[in-house]
Each structure stands twice: as structure tokens, then as C-alpha cells.
Amino acid sequence: MNFKTVIVADGSFPEHEIPLAYLKNAGKIICCDGSAGNLVNAGYIPDAIVGDLDSLTENLAIRFADRIFLDESQDTNDLTKAVQWCREMNYNEIVIIGATGKREDHTIGNISLLAEYAKTMNVKMVTDTGIFIPFLKSCTVQSFPGQQVSLFSIDPETYLTSSGLKFPLKGIKISNWWVATLNEALGDSFSLEFINGKLIAYLKY
């Protein structure tokens, strides 16, 4: 497990061994300003701190003055600022951790943004319970027998057909977030076929 870039968002700092392993093996660690304290307390040093800096302590601002990148835009959240900075640096293999927990509205917003990030980079969000992966076209997803799977569409006009899931989806319209949740993989992979929209798959550990 070795990824070029891990972004640490300002949600709950991860505790599960899987997101922590991504962090341990990261080539670059980029953190939103509000996550810098937790990251340092966990024994890691950020390669860059990105955001509007409203949550960065004075001590950390002095200590890491050589790697702070201020973005005062009010049109995006700090996670998107960090993603945009990575894109500008050509860091295009991204794992996001610490993006859930604390506030449900932030969690929902961060998960939905994966579909936008996927337009220009390979990205996934790793939490303490599973992994969110965005898809912009039909795909085959690696899994394991019995793995719990939920599928979400950002576009209410998405029609989805699946194979390899316990509860088959046959041209079903994903008109709301709950429609394709709480499914289960039957084998080592499953396939998703869709034309319109953007899907986000949640795979439980």
C-alpha cells in the first residue's frame, strides 16, 4: 500500500488501521488547516497545509511557515482547496482521510464532492468503516464475498444495472440516496452499468 498523496481533512482523525496505514505509507501528506494539530499530535509532519488558515494555531503557523498555502476563497471548503492545490501540483493519485465525523452536513458534502474530484484525478475516501470510490462510467469493482456495498448517485436520472450483487439492480432509477444502499457482494468483484450520472460506491471493510 503506497500512495503518492494523502489528504487529511478536518473531520474525526482516523483510528482504524486501514486509513492509518494509508497515512503511514503516504509519499506526500497534505492537510487542511484544521487537521494540522491532530496530524502532528499523531506523530506525522505535513508536507503542505492548505486552507483559509482560520483553524491553524499560532504555534503551528510559525513551525510550518515554509509549507503553508493560503486560500481565502469562500466558494469552496478546505477539503476542495486541498484537492485543487494537489491538482495544481500534479498530485493526481489521492486518498482522503479524516473527512467524516464531527458534523453530518460536512460529511455529506465531502462525500458528494468525490464525484467532482473524480473528473480530473483518481481519488477515494477512506474512513474508519469503509471506502468511498466515485465512478463516472460503467465499471467493475473489486470486492470480497459478503462485503457490504451501498451505491449512491449524484444525478437523480441515473439508471443502474448490476451483476455480482446479492440484490440485483436491473435498470433501476437511483432517484434518491437510499435506493441502492445495503447490498452485498457475492464474489471477488461486481459490475455496474450506467450511462448518465456519477456514482459513488461505499465498500465496508
ChimeraX attribute file (.defattr): number of C-alpha atoms within 10 A of each C-alpha:
attribute: neighborCount
match mode: 1-to-1
recipient: residues
	/A:1	9
	/A:2	12
	/A:3	16
	/A:4	15
	/A:5	23
	/A:6	29
	/A:7	28
	/A:8	29
	/A:9	25
	/A:10	25
	/A:11	20
	/A:12	18
	/A:13	22
	/A:14	22
	/A:15	12
	/A:16	13
	/A:17	11
	/A:18	18
	/A:19	23
	/A:20	17
	/A:21	12
	/A:22	20
	/A:23	25
	/A:24	16
	/A:25	15
	/A:26	19
	/A:27	13
	/A:28	19
	/A:29	22
	/A:30	26
	/A:31	30
	/A:32	29
	/A:33	28
	/A:34	22
	/A:35	23
	/A:36	27
	/A:37	17
	/A:38	15
	/A:39	20
	/A:40	12
	/A:41	9
	/A:42	10
	/A:43	7
	/A:44	14
	/A:45	15
	/A:46	20
	/A:47	15
	/A:48	22
	/A:49	29
	/A:50	27
	/A:51	25
	/A:52	20
	/A:53	19
	/A:54	10
	/A:55	14
	/A:56	17
	/A:57	14
	/A:58	9
	/A:59	10
	/A:60	15
	/A:61	16
	/A:62	10
	/A:63	11
	/A:64	15
	/A:65	12
	/A:66	11
	/A:67	14
	/A:68	21
	/A:69	18
	/A:70	14
	/A:71	16
	/A:72	15
	/A:73	11
	/A:74	8
	/A:75	8
	/A:76	12
	/A:77	17
	/A:78	23
	/A:79	22
	/A:80	20
	/A:81	21
	/A:82	24
	/A:83	23
	/A:84	17
	/A:85	19
	/A:86	22
	/A:87	16
	/A:88	10
	/A:89	9
	/A:90	10
	/A:91	17
	/A:92	18
	/A:93	15
	/A:94	24
	/A:95	23
	/A:96	27
	/A:97	26
	/A:98	24
	/A:99	26
	/A:100	25
	/A:101	17
	/A:102	13
	/A:103	11
	/A:104	11
	/A:105	10
	/A:106	16
	/A:107	15
	/A:108	13
	/A:109	13
	/A:110	20
	/A:111	19
	/A:112	19
	/A:113	15
	/A:114	25
	/A:115	22
	/A:116	15
	/A:117	19
	/A:118	18
	/A:119	13
	/A:120	11
	/A:121	17
	/A:122	16
	/A:123	23
	/A:124	23
	/A:125	23
	/A:126	24
	/A:127	24
	/A:128	20
	/A:129	14
	/A:130	16
	/A:131	21
	/A:132	22
	/A:133	21
	/A:134	26
	/A:135	22
	/A:136	16
	/A:137	13
	/A:138	17
	/A:139	13
	/A:140	14
	/A:141	17
	/A:142	12
	/A:143	20
	/A:144	16
	/A:145	14
	/A:146	15
	/A:147	17
	/A:148	20
	/A:149	22
	/A:150	18
	/A:151	22
	/A:152	23
	/A:153	27
	/A:154	19
	/A:155	16
	/A:156	15
	/A:157	16
	/A:158	19
	/A:159	19
	/A:160	23
	/A:161	15
	/A:162	20
	/A:163	17
	/A:164	20
	/A:165	21
	/A:166	17
	/A:167	14
	/A:168	15
	/A:169	19
	/A:170	12
	/A:171	13
	/A:172	16
	/A:173	17
	/A:174	22
	/A:175	16
	/A:176	13
	/A:177	14
	/A:178	12
	/A:179	14
	/A:180	21
	/A:181	14
	/A:182	13
	/A:183	18
	/A:184	22
	/A:185	22
	/A:186	18
	/A:187	15
	/A:188	13
	/A:189	16
	/A:190	18
	/A:191	14
	/A:192	20
	/A:193	17
	/A:194	19
	/A:195	12
	/A:196	16
	/A:197	18
	/A:198	24
	/A:199	25
	/A:200	22
	/A:201	20
	/A:202	22
	/A:203	23
	/A:204	17
	/A:205	14
